[in-house]
Amino acid sequence: MSKLVQNSIIRFTAILARLLDSYSDNVYCLVRSKNNMSPESRLSDTLQFYFGNKYDNVIGSRVIVINGDITNY
């Protein structure tokens, strides 16, 4: 994984965590599937990597994952 991609993931997860901690609204995240992993699993794994189990129950409730890839547009 390139340094640019890694830094983008770190920034994204930090922004998502701040939104979840500061507001009670739902958050919609565009995430692509990759290597036979669903977008929900990818996002869940990323959140667990950086924050442990703190956000385990938000996927599907407060975090709405939309399967998509912005490079296709």
C-alpha positions in Angstrom: 0.0 0.0 0.0 1.4 3.4 -0.9 2.1 6.0 1.7 -0.5 8.3 0.1 -3.2 5.7 0.4 -2.2 4.8 3.9 -2.3 8.5 5.0 -5.7 8.9 3.3 -7.1 6.0 5.2 -5.8 7.3 8.5 -7.4 10.8 7.8 -10.7 9.2 6.8 -10.9 7.1 9.9 -10.0 10.0 12.1 -12.7 12.2 10.5 -15.3 9.4 10.8 -14.4 8.8 14.5 -14.7 12.6 15.2 -18.1 12.6 13.5 -19.3 9.6 15.5 -18.1 11.0 18.8 -19.4 14.6 18.2 -22.8 14.0 16.6 -25.7 11.6 16.9 -26.6 11.7 13.2 -26.0 8.9 10.7 -22.9 9.0 8.5 -22.9 7.7 4.9 -19.6 6.2 3.7 -18.8 5.3 0.1 -16.5 2.2 0.4 -15.6 -0.2 -2.4 -15.4 -3.9 -2.1 -12.0 -5.5 -2.5 -10.5 -9.0 -2.5 -13.9 -10.6 -1.9 -14.5 -8.4 1.2 -17.7 -6.5 1.5 -17.5 -2.8 2.0 -19.0 -3.2 5.4 -16.3 -5.7 6.4 -13.5 -3.5 5.0 -14.7 -0.4 7.0 -15.3 -2.5 10.1 -11.8 -4.0 9.9 -10.3 -0.5 9.4 -12.1 0.9 12.4 -11.1 -2.1 14.5 -7.5 -1.7 13.5 -7.3 2.0 14.6 -9.8 2.1 17.5 -10.3 -1.5 18.8 -13.9 -2.4 19.4 -15.1 1.1 20.2 -17.1 1.4 16.9 -18.1 -2.3 16.5 -21.9 -1.6 16.8 -22.1 1.4 14.4 -21.9 -0.3 11.0 -25.4 -0.6 9.7 -26.9 1.6 12.5 -25.2 5.0 12.5 -22.8 4.3 9.7 -24.5 3.5 6.4 -22.0 1.9 4.0 -22.6 2.4 0.3 -20.8 0.1 -2.1 -19.1 2.2 -4.7 -15.9 3.3 -6.3 -15.2 6.9 -7.2 -12.6 5.9 -9.7 -15.3 4.6 -12.0 -16.7 8.1 -12.6 
